[in-house]
């Protein structure tokens, strides 16, 4: 825990260094949220079925969902979201020219009693 899922549209063809981006996001979680980097799990999913606005191919997006155990204060979650969007803006910067590009981040709490793992 936490789990980070980055979805992005397949019309984004720039090279993305996901390992560097995930390392930066994990560091944000550690610095702001007090989360151990060893517990972070990230993945990127390229979407090939989507529709944005009026369907024009000039639209693109990257959306980051961050899920972690409940209990962190709202101001910490806001700061994690703000810093995460900044990291996404930097990582996807080359795509802002050719696309009407949107980046976003969403933070979700997971109830402790509903999360199970081994070991």
Secondary structure as GFF3:
##gff-version 3
##sequence-region A 1 119
A	DSSP	beta_strand	3	9	.	.	.	ID=ss1
A	DSSP	alpha_helix	18	33	.	.	.	ID=ss2
A	DSSP	three_ten_helix	37	39	.	.	.	ID=ss3
A	DSSP	beta_strand	41	47	.	.	.	ID=ss4
A	DSSP	beta_strand	59	69	.	.	.	ID=ss5
A	DSSP	alpha_helix	74	91	.	.	.	ID=ss6
A	DSSP	alpha_helix	95	98	.	.	.	ID=ss7
A	DSSP	beta_strand	100	110	.	.	.	ID=ss8
A	DSSP	three_ten_helix	112	114	.	.	.	ID=ss9
###
